[in-house]
């Protein structure tokens, strides 16, 4: 099961990175998964500044499907994360982080 999650993460990162058409120093992708919807955000660091209004060409529907698939795989393992964060800097390893409360809940 862990190998299936790893494959899904690889697909997810490949889709994200292939959809970025400009050089960057770092990327951070975040998805907050709710029961009936999800919120996704991509921030690139370009010339030392974080930019959230970057143009991408990835398929948002496919991206959403992969995140749902990863979440379902995690649930089967008993792991109910709410937020997925993927970070990457060219030449470094892709890093993932899981948060177990929605961002709004963290503010309370």
Buried (B, 14 or more C-beta within 10 A) or exposed (E): EEEEBEEBBEBBBEBBBEBBEEEBEBBBBBBBBEEEEBEBEBBBBBEEEEEEEBEBEBEEEEBBEBBBBBBEBBEEEEEEBBBBBBBBBEEEEBEBEBBEEBEEEEEE
